[in-house]
Amino acid sequence: KKEGASKDTIDTLLFQRLITIFSAVLDSAAMSNNWILIDRTNEQSSPTAELLLELAMQRNHSSKARPIILVIDSIDRLSRFHSNKAKEQVKHLQKLEKVAQPFGTDIIQERFHLDIISQAQDFSDWRSFIDLPLPCVPQKQHIRDNGISDKRKWMYHYSETIYGSGTHYIFLGSNDDSFPIEALQAPIGTVCAHGGSAAYGRLRSTILSGQPLVMLANTGGVTQAFSSCHRAILERSKSKESNNSTCDILSKIEIVSNENWAKHFGIAEIMFMLELHERAPLLFKKTIVAVDLIESSAEEVLSILTGCFSSIDGGIPELGLGSAETSCVLNAWQLYLLLKHSASQFYFYGLCLYWILLLLNVLTSLASTIYASSNKYATKNMNTDVLRNIIVILPVLSTFIATTRVRSRNIDKASICNTGAAYILSEIYYFRTRTGLYDSSIIHKTTNDFDKVQKSTTSPRAIFVQEIQRIFSAIIDSDVGNSSTLATTKKQHDQEAGLHSQFYAHLKQYVTENEPTLTPIENLDTTMNDNNTTIFPFQKHSDAFDVVEDDLVTPLSIESYIQCRAKPTAHYFQKCAPRPSSAL
């Protein structure tokens, strides 16, 4: 009895936690003007999720803001039920179909009243439906060796009527009809908890499509299995252990159900999730996430959900895109090194001409002074003819060097190369963090001559290539290109080798030796000045953030960017800034 009471207490706590989280999701959807879609056609609905939404809306009935809940249902689905409730609603829908008029017609019909009553409170206890006969033939995936589970019987009674808490409804005539959800041109995200055999197929297809997905762990069912597999794969990637990885992950999968899907869950799911992680690691970490329902608060769950839905990037990339993006970024780094080496050469040439000109001017002044005083301090060994020739030649050489220095404009060319390299560097990090022009959740339409990129149907990779080409073309069209004196890098990028190429090793060495703003410095969080006051305001990053080492090429999270790029940059400029106290 005590064990049964403990299970009931745990179930009640989990149920209340789910209601709280769904209430927060509803509030977030209302504030951000997101829609909630309930599709009951083709047996693709989840009665558990629909019931939780209704109960959450009843809890938030005092809230003025309510999100748009679009319900898609069909008459054929309701016709499968032989209960009186279902037959009555089918008759009402058929009458509605007869009096309905298409959009754009001038015929005005009387309003048709359709009673849709929410019955969520009637389904608070699944035990009350055990002895009731099913209103329709059960689904195949719900039938086990000993028949249908008692815990599933309430679902059929709940689905025999129209969903009662929608704000907008679309009714289809038959299951052969379909509503083009893609025509809404809006990204779709999913929140899943628990789930059985029917949810297994939906959850698997959602993961394979790369759509934003938040799995509420510790809710049991198929969600528990996939979330534990997701967690095990991330732990494996952090520990960098590859030996017997599949067996280790299989031992960490938590299957807490004895339904049909649990008999086949195993190696196949691990393999396709491992392939997804290798193919799109950032998507696996940011777009497909798992959150602990017990340990995480509602605010933390809502924050993770918001971050997941804001990182939408068009689903799983096509095969070969990972290597293509790596090649694009490495090509941009090659142009960056080309401009930095060219800037160094231009600056060296300009500095050499400056010192040569300065030396010639000093020698000219010295020779003129000696020649002017030669009559007074002349000796027999002094050759005044040589001095006279030197005085004539040195101004000519000075004029030649000065003209060459002015016309070559090496210092200006060095500034142009450094500016272009800085632009390329910023675009690399914009692209790797998927911000700015490369944020797929924002549509950019610019008509400025400086920003000619229109992001409506172009992929972030294509925009990145166009931006790098535009920046480098602007440099080539300047005096730098006209002089045809761009330097060449020591190592050329081998596209097939990728991160194993000699150029990548050269790039990392160059960054370590010459780029303090790209080299993470330890103990940045406690930088102090002479007065023992903190001059570096950044707080130490929490373990909750997924901070990884910057490899300069692969996609980078915002947390890693702050730690590996923003903090070193701020620290570098803070060291370079003059101290006002020393001048007082």
JOVENPE-V998079 format. One record per residue. N is the residue number from 0. SS is DSSP state (a for helix, b for strand, c for the rest). Layout:
{{N & SS} {N & SS}}
This chain:
{{0 & c} {1 & a} {2 & a} {3 & a} {4 & a} {5 & a} {6 & a} {7 & a} {8 & a} {9 & a} {10 & a} {11 & a} {12 & a} {13 & a} {14 & a} {15 & a} {16 & a} {17 & a} {18 & a} {19 & a} {20 & a} {21 & a} {22 & a} {23 & a} {24 & a} {25 & a} {26 & a} {27 & a} {28 & a} {29 & a} {30 & a} {31 & c} {32 & c} {33 & c} {34 & b} {35 & b} {36 & b} {37 & b} {38 & b} {39 & c} {40 & a} {41 & a} {42 & a} {43 & c} {44 & c} {45 & c} {46 & a} {47 & a} {48 & a} {49 & a} {50 & a} {51 & a} {52 & a} {53 & a} {54 & a} {55 & a} {56 & a} {57 & a} {58 & a} {59 & c} {60 & c} {61 & c} {62 & c} {63 & c} {64 & c} {65 & c} {66 & c} {67 & b} {68 & b} {69 & b} {70 & b} {71 & b} {72 & b} {73 & b} {74 & a} {75 & a} {76 & a} {77 & a} {78 & a} {79 & c} {80 & c} {81 & c} {82 & c} {83 & a} {84 & a} {85 & a} {86 & a} {87 & a} {88 & a} {89 & a} {90 & a} {91 & a} {92 & a} {93 & a} {94 & a} {95 & a} {96 & a} {97 & a} {98 & a} {99 & c} {100 & c} {101 & c} {102 & c} {103 & c} {104 & c} {105 & c} {106 & c} {107 & c} {108 & c} {109 & c} {110 & c} {111 & c} {112 & c} {113 & c} {114 & c} {115 & c} {116 & c} {117 & c} {118 & c} {119 & a} {120 & a} {121 & a} {122 & a} {123 & c} {124 & c} {125 & a} {126 & a} {127 & a} {128 & a} {129 & c} {130 & c} {131 & c} {132 & c} {133 & c} {134 & c} {135 & c} {136 & c} {137 & c} {138 & c} {139 & a} {140 & a} {141 & a} {142 & b} {143 & b} {144 & c} {145 & c} {146 & b} {147 & b} {148 & c} {149 & a} {150 & a} {151 & a} {152 & a} {153 & a} {154 & a} {155 & a} {156 & a} {157 & a} {158 & c} {159 & c} {160 & c} {161 & c} {162 & c} {163 & c} {164 & c} {165 & c} {166 & c} {167 & b} {168 & b} {169 & b} {170 & b} {171 & b} {172 & c} {173 & c} {174 & c} {175 & c} {176 & c} {177 & c} {178 & c} {179 & c} {180 & a} {181 & a} {182 & a} {183 & a} {184 & c} {185 & c} {186 & c} {187 & c} {188 & b} {189 & b} {190 & b} {191 & b} {192 & b} {193 & c} {194 & c} {195 & c} {196 & a} {197 & a} {198 & a} {199 & a} {200 & a} {201 & a} {202 & a} {203 & a} {204 & a} {205 & a} {206 & a} {207 & a} {208 & a} {209 & c} {210 & c} {211 & b} {212 & b} {213 & b} {214 & b} {215 & b} {216 & b} {217 & c} {218 & c} {219 & c} {220 & a} {221 & a} {222 & a} {223 & a} {224 & a} {225 & a} {226 & a} {227 & a} {228 & a} {229 & a} {230 & a} {231 & a} {232 & a} {233 & a} {234 & a} {235 & a} {236 & a} {237 & a} {238 & a} {239 & c} {240 & c} {241 & c} {242 & c} {243 & c} {244 & a} {245 & a} {246 & a} {247 & a} {248 & a} {249 & a} {250 & a} {251 & a} {252 & c} {253 & c} {254 & c} {255 & c} {256 & c} {257 & c} {258 & c} {259 & a} {260 & a} {261 & a} {262 & a} {263 & c} {264 & c} {265 & c} {266 & a} {267 & a} {268 & a} {269 & a} {270 & a} {271 & a} {272 & a} {273 & a} {274 & a} {275 & a} {276 & a} {277 & a} {278 & a} {279 & c} {280 & a} {281 & a} {282 & a} {283 & a} {284 & a} {285 & a} {286 & c} {287 & b} {288 & b} {289 & b} {290 & b} {291 & b} {292 & c} {293 & c} {294 & c} {295 & c} {296 & c} {297 & a} {298 & a} {299 & a} {300 & a} {301 & a} {302 & a} {303 & a} {304 & a} {305 & a} {306 & a} {307 & a} {308 & a} {309 & a} {310 & c} {311 & c} {312 & c} {313 & c} {314 & c} {315 & c} {316 & c} {317 & c} {318 & c} {319 & c} {320 & a} {321 & a} {322 & a} {323 & a} {324 & a} {325 & a} {326 & a} {327 & a} {328 & a} {329 & a} {330 & a} {331 & a} {332 & a} {333 & a} {334 & a} {335 & a} {336 & a} {337 & a} {338 & a} {339 & a} {340 & a} {341 & a} {342 & a} {343 & a} {344 & a} {345 & a} {346 & a} {347 & a} {348 & a} {349 & a} {350 & a} {351 & a} {352 & a} {353 & a} {354 & a} {355 & a} {356 & a} {357 & a} {358 & a} {359 & a} {360 & a} {361 & a} {362 & a} {363 & a} {364 & a} {365 & a} {366 & a} {367 & a} {368 & a} {369 & a} {370 & a} {371 & a} {372 & c} {373 & a} {374 & a} {375 & a} {376 & a} {377 & c} {378 & c} {379 & c} {380 & c} {381 & c} {382 & c} {383 & a} {384 & a} {385 & a} {386 & a} {387 & a} {388 & a} {389 & a} {390 & a} {391 & a} {392 & a} {393 & a} {394 & a} {395 & a} {396 & a} {397 & a} {398 & a} {399 & a} {400 & a} {401 & a} {402 & a} {403 & a} {404 & a} {405 & a} {406 & a} {407 & a} {408 & c} {409 & a} {410 & a} {411 & a} {412 & a} {413 & a} {414 & a} {415 & a} {416 & a} {417 & a} {418 & a} {419 & a} {420 & a} {421 & a} {422 & a} {423 & a} {424 & a} {425 & a} {426 & a} {427 & a} {428 & a} {429 & a} {430 & a} {431 & a} {432 & a} {433 & c} {434 & c} {435 & a} {436 & a} {437 & a} {438 & c} {439 & c} {440 & c} {441 & c} {442 & c} {443 & b} {444 & b} {445 & c} {446 & c} {447 & c} {448 & c} {449 & c} {450 & c} {451 & c} {452 & c} {453 & b} {454 & b} {455 & c} {456 & c} {457 & c} {458 & c} {459 & a} {460 & a} {461 & a} {462 & a} {463 & a} {464 & a} {465 & a} {466 & a} {467 & a} {468 & a} {469 & a} {470 & a} {471 & a} {472 & a} {473 & a} {474 & a} {475 & a} {476 & c} {477 & c} {478 & a} {479 & a} {480 & a} {481 & a} {482 & a} {483 & c} {484 & c} {485 & c} {486 & c} {487 & c} {488 & c} {489 & c} {490 & c} {491 & c} {492 & c} {493 & c} {494 & c} {495 & c} {496 & c} {497 & a} {498 & a} {499 & a} {500 & c} {501 & a} {502 & a} {503 & a} {504 & a} {505 & a} {506 & a} {507 & a} {508 & a} {509 & a} {510 & a} {511 & a} {512 & a} {513 & a} {514 & c} {515 & a} {516 & a} {517 & a} {518 & c} {519 & c} {520 & c} {521 & c} {522 & c} {523 & a} {524 & a} {525 & a} {526 & c} {527 & b} {528 & c} {529 & c} {530 & c} {531 & c} {532 & c} {533 & b} {534 & c} {535 & c} {536 & c} {537 & c} {538 & c} {539 & c} {540 & c} {541 & c} {542 & c} {543 & c} {544 & c} {545 & c} {546 & c} {547 & c} {548 & c} {549 & c} {550 & c} {551 & c} {552 & c} {553 & c} {554 & c} {555 & c} {556 & c} {557 & a} {558 & a} {559 & a} {560 & a} {561 & a} {562 & a} {563 & a} {564 & a} {565 & a} {566 & a} {567 & a} {568 & a} {569 & a} {570 & a} {571 & a} {572 & a} {573 & a} {574 & a} {575 & a} {576 & c} {577 & c} {578 & c} {579 & a} {580 & a} {581 & a} {582 & a} {583 & c}}
